[in-house]
Amino acid sequence: MILTVTANTTLDHTVLIPSYQPTKTIRATRSTFGMGGKPAVASWILSEMGHSSRALGLAAGSIGHKVETMLRERGIEVDFVPASGETRINMVIAADDAPSQTTITTNTLIVDPAHLDELRRRYRHWLPQARVVVLGGTLPTGMQPSFYVEFIQLAREQSVPVIFDAAEPNLSAGLSARPTFIKPNQDELSGLVGKSVTTFEQAHRAGLSIYQQYGTAPVITFGAEGALAFTPQGQVYQIPPLPIEVVSAAGAGDAVLAGLASAFERGEPVEQGLRRGFAASTAVCLMPGTGECRREDIERFMPQIQLLPYLA
């Protein structure tokens, strides 16, 4: 079983516009609601890949109910703890004349110690059945980065691999517990190391330091420039992007989490998980909704994904 844990559940509202014009009324050409919250999006994409998963997390209010309903409709087993406040809505704005989308985030979910205790109880219950855990994202009001330290350590105690994706300060906290993989993008890696990472050479140095210090394999995404991926065995691959016309990249990084998780579930080499993850990432970029993709696109792109040995 693939177990995903989303502390800060999210509904993404994506709006496509011709161009962004401040102070003007902008008429959207299209809008759609999609899944948000990194691990939940990974569950969403895993469903399209043909994998079942169990989604744990915290949710609240009518938006939380909608998120749960959307996941269940995709065949995902959902076990959310009711919290206070409201599951958040994020706005994703994709303009035709811009190279990337803009995301406006909110923070409306509120967690108290009793909610966290119940999430911990459910996590301990399901963990022995898990082949891999996908964990990450922002944390709602009432939670601290130590949450990630604890949950990664609980998985490690049972020898369950962990794929972790978060930004600072959560990233460094979780990394200290030695997850199997982290998946920072360029900005998140820069925040972790405390300086701008702009080249693959700089990313390799940072990734090698992480691997040597923690035994954690970083998969570093560079957007339109591709990625640099370490494996737990110490190999390093550069993964060039495929030439496509991007509609929205929201959820593309979460597709990599899904691909890696699928390899653990199937007992495949990590390289196959990377190929599937980056094929799914490419497929996500063709669709307007966060994490939306088509299985036929994933299968079409997989043979095209190159894992080139990185020569430092």
C-alpha positions in Angstrom: 0.0 0.0 0.0 1.1 3.6 -0.8 0.4 5.9 2.2 0.2 9.6 1.6 0.0 12.1 4.5 -1.2 15.7 3.8 -1.3 17.9 6.9 -2.6 21.0 5.0 -5.3 19.8 2.6 -6.0 22.1 -0.3 -8.3 22.7 -3.2 -6.6 24.4 -6.1 -8.7 26.8 -8.3 -6.8 27.2 -11.6 -7.7 30.2 -13.8 -6.4 30.6 -17.3 -6.2 34.1 -18.7 -4.8 35.7 -21.9 -2.4 38.0 -20.0 -2.1 39.6 -16.6 -3.0 43.3 -16.6 -2.9 45.0 -13.2 -6.0 47.2 -12.4 -7.9 45.7 -15.3 -10.9 43.3 -15.2 -9.5 40.1 -16.7 -11.9 37.6 -18.2 -10.7 34.0 -17.8 -10.7 31.8 -20.8 -11.1 28.7 -18.6 -11.2 27.7 -14.9 -11.1 24.4 -13.1 -10.8 23.0 -9.6 -8.1 20.4 -8.9 -6.5 18.6 -6.0 -3.9 20.5 -3.9 -1.4 19.6 -1.2 1.6 17.7 -2.4 0.9 14.1 -1.0 -2.8 14.3 -1.9 -1.9 15.3 -5.4 0.5 12.4 -5.6 -2.5 10.1 -4.6 -4.5 11.8 -7.3 -1.9 11.1 -10.0 -1.2 7.5 -8.7 -4.9 6.8 -9.3 -4.4 7.8 -12.9 -1.4 5.5 -13.1 -3.6 2.7 -11.9 -2.3 2.5 -8.3 -4.5 2.6 -5.2 -3.3 4.6 -2.2 -4.5 5.6 1.2 -4.7 9.3 1.8 -4.3 10.5 5.5 -4.4 14.0 6.6 -6.3 16.8 8.3 -9.3 18.6 6.7 -12.1 20.9 7.7 -15.3 22.5 6.6 -17.1 22.3 3.3 -13.9 22.6 1.3 -12.4 19.7 3.2 -15.5 17.6 2.5 -15.2 18.5 -1.2 -11.5 17.4 -1.2 -12.4 14.1 0.4 -15.2 13.5 -2.0 -13.0 14.2 -5.0 -10.4 11.8 -3.8 -12.9 9.0 -3.1 -14.4 9.5 -6.5 -10.9 8.6 -7.9 -10.9 5.3 -5.9 -8.6 6.6 -3.2 -9.0 5.4 0.3 -9.4 8.5 2.5 -8.8 8.7 6.2 -8.9 12.4 7.1 -9.0 13.7 10.7 -11.6 16.5 11.1 -9.8 19.7 12.2 -10.9 23.3 12.8 -11.2 26.3 10.5 -11.5 25.4 6.8 -9.4 23.5 4.3 -7.7 26.1 2.2 -8.3 27.2 -1.4 -5.3 28.2 -3.4 -5.6 30.3 -6.6 -3.4 29.2 -9.6 -3.2 31.8 -12.3 -1.8 30.7 -15.7 -1.4 33.4 -18.4 -1.0 32.6 -22.0 1.8 35.1 -22.4 3.8 34.0 -19.3 6.3 31.2 -19.1 5.0 29.9 -15.8 2.0 30.1 -13.5 1.5 32.1 -10.3 0.0 30.5 -7.2 -1.6 32.5 -4.4 -1.8 30.4 -1.2 -3.9 30.8 1.9 -3.8 29.2 5.4 -7.2 28.7 6.9 -6.9 25.2 8.5 -6.4 25.2 12.3 -5.0 22.2 14.2 -5.0 21.6 17.9 -3.2 18.9 19.9 -6.2 16.5 19.9 -6.3 16.6 16.1 -2.6 15.8 15.8 -2.9 13.0 18.4 -5.7 11.4 16.3 -3.7 11.8 13.1 -0.7 10.2 14.8 -2.9 7.3 16.0 -4.2 6.6 12.5 -0.7 6.9 10.9 0.6 4.3 13.4 -2.3 2.1 12.5 -1.7 2.1 8.8 2.1 2.3 8.7 2.7 -1.5 9.1 0.8 -2.0 5.8 2.6 0.6 3.9 5.2 -0.1 1.2 6.1 3.6 1.0 5.1 6.9 2.6 4.7 10.2 0.7 4.8 13.1 3.1 5.2 16.9 2.7 3.7 20.3 1.9 3.1 23.3 4.1 1.8 23.0 7.7 -1.4 24.6 9.0 -1.8 26.8 12.0 -1.1 24.9 15.1 1.6 22.6 13.7 5.4 22.8 13.9 8.2 21.4 11.6 8.9 18.8 14.3 5.8 17.0 12.9 7.8 15.9 9.9 10.7 14.7 12.1 8.4 12.5 14.1 6.5 11.1 11.2 9.6 10.3 9.2 11.2 8.6 12.2 8.1 6.5 12.8 8.3 5.2 9.3 12.1 4.6 9.5 11.5 2.6 12.7 9.4 0.2 10.6 11.8 0.3 7.6 9.2 2.0 5.5 10.8 4.2 2.8 9.7 7.9 2.9 9.5 10.3 -0.1 9.4 13.8 1.4 8.7 17.2 -0.3 8.6 20.5 1.5 10.0 24.0 1.6 11.9 25.7 4.5 11.7 25.5 7.5 9.9 22.1 7.1 12.5 20.8 4.6 15.5 21.0 6.9 13.5 19.6 9.8 12.3 16.6 7.9 15.7 16.0 6.3 17.3 15.7 9.8 15.2 12.5 10.2 16.8 11.0 7.0 14.0 10.3 4.6 14.7 8.1 1.6 14.1 10.8 -1.0 13.5 14.5 -0.9 12.3 16.4 -4.0 13.2 20.1 -3.8 12.8 22.4 -6.7 15.4 25.0 -7.5 14.0 27.6 -5.1 13.5 25.0 -2.3 17.0 23.8 -2.6 18.3 27.3 -2.5 16.4 27.9 0.7 17.8 24.8 2.2 21.4 25.5 1.5 21.1 29.3 2.2 22.3 30.5 -1.2 21.0 30.7 -4.7 21.3 27.5 -6.8 21.2 28.4 -10.5 23.2 25.7 -12.2 23.3 21.9 -12.3 26.9 22.0 -11.1 25.7 23.9 -7.9 22.8 21.5 -7.5 25.1 18.5 -7.8 27.4 19.9 -5.1 24.4 20.6 -2.8 22.8 17.2 -3.6 26.1 15.3 -3.0 26.4 17.1 0.4 22.9 16.0 1.4 23.5 12.5 0.2 26.7 12.2 2.1 25.5 13.8 5.3 22.0 12.2 5.6 22.0 9.2 3.2 19.0 10.9 1.6 18.7 10.9 -2.2 17.6 14.3 -3.6 15.7 14.6 -6.8 16.1 18.3 -7.7 13.7 19.7 -10.3 14.7 22.7 -12.4 11.4 23.4 -14.2 11.8 23.8 -17.9 15.5 22.8 -17.7 14.8 19.3 -16.4 16.1 17.7 -13.2 19.1 16.2 -11.4 18.3 13.0 -9.6 20.3 11.0 -7.0 19.4 7.4 -6.2 19.8 5.7 -2.8 22.6 3.6 -4.5 24.6 6.8 -5.3 24.0 7.1 -9.0 23.3 10.6 -10.3 21.2 11.3 -13.4 20.5 14.4 -15.4 16.9 14.2 -16.8 16.3 16.5 -19.8 12.8 17.9 -20.3 10.6 16.8 -23.2 9.6 19.6 -25.7 6.0 20.3 -25.1 3.7 23.4 -24.9 3.0 23.9 -21.2 -0.6 24.8 -20.2 0.1 24.7 -16.4 2.9 23.1 -14.4 0.9 23.0 -11.2 1.3 19.6 -9.7 4.2 18.6 -12.0 6.6 18.1 -9.1 4.0 16.0 -7.3 3.9 13.6 -10.3 7.6 12.8 -9.5 6.6 11.8 -6.0 3.9 9.5 -7.5 6.4 7.9 -9.9 8.9 7.2 -7.2 6.1 5.8 -5.0 4.9 3.5 -7.8 8.4 2.0 -8.1 8.4 1.0 -4.4 4.9 -0.4 -4.7 5.8 -2.5 -7.7 9.2 -3.5 -6.5 10.9 -1.8 -9.5 14.3 -0.2 -9.8 14.2 3.5 -8.8 15.1 4.4 -12.4 11.8 3.1 -13.6 10.1 5.2 -10.9 12.0 8.3 -12.2 10.9 7.6 -15.8 7.3 7.2 -14.8 7.4 10.2 -12.5 8.9 12.5 -15.1 6.6 11.1 -17.8 3.7 11.9 -15.5 5.2 15.4 -14.8 5.2 16.1 -18.5 1.6 14.8 -18.9 0.5 17.1 -16.0 1.9 20.2 -17.9 -0.5 19.5 -20.8 -3.6 19.9 -18.6 -5.0 23.1 -16.8 -5.9 21.5 -13.5 -3.4 20.9 -10.7 -2.1 17.3 -11.0 -4.5 16.5 -13.9 -3.0 14.1 -16.4 -4.0 11.2 -18.7 -2.7 7.7 -18.4 -2.2 7.5 -22.2 0.1 10.5 -22.1 2.1 9.1 -19.2 2.6 5.8 -21.2 3.4 7.8 -24.3 6.1 9.9 -22.7 7.8 7.1 -20.6 10.0 5.7 -23.4 11.1 9.3 -24.2 12.4 10.1 -20.7 16.2 10.0 -20.6 18.3 9.3 -17.5 21.7 10.5 -18.5 24.6 9.7 -16.1 25.7 13.1 -14.7 29.4 13.7 -15.1 30.6 16.2 -12.5 
